[in-house]
């Protein structure tokens, strides 16, 4: 697909690559301060968090480890049930570790609240969340997100790791999709 065709699929650039980079740098400074003198394990949730993880990790001026989980959420998109299946588990034993979950976007927060409960049951020293984007519905869940990049409106967005039917993840910006893509 050529770039002109991709551009036709997008209506509005919500966040540019530069805005994301600047915000991640601010979040990285806060993380450096908060975890001063502690080991941190960054846990990325595949596949959407790949870009956030890559850029956040490189913004951090300290040692971090990285690990990944892949989960599937049943009923997501229509009625997110919160029933989750692990497709790929961590390689790391997190007991006694400071875990920072790196997420692309929190919509209802159901997936994340399940994930946090699952990670807490493994006996880590701490579990916190870092999410680039948060939608308004997330406030209804009692998920405590320590680091949030941007609060965005309740629109479906793509790019910077976020997909629609596995496409658009490789866009540098975060943008809304044109209605013709859905129909
Ligand atoms: P939640 O359980 O409703 O918070 O779902 C979060 C997951 O839904 C994210 O990790 C994304 O994979 C997906 N998601 C939610 N909103 C969007 C969006 O606007 N664009 C792309 N994916 C989204």
Boltz pocket constraint, residues with backbone or C-beta under 6 A from the ligand:
constraints:
  - pocket:
      binder: B
      contacts: [[A, 48], [A, 73], [A, 80], [A, 104], [A, 105], [A, 106], [A, 107], [A, 108], [A, 109], [A, 110], [A, 111], [A, 112], [A, 155], [A, 156], [A, 157], [A, 158], [A, 162], [A, 163], [A, 164]]
      max_distance: 6.0
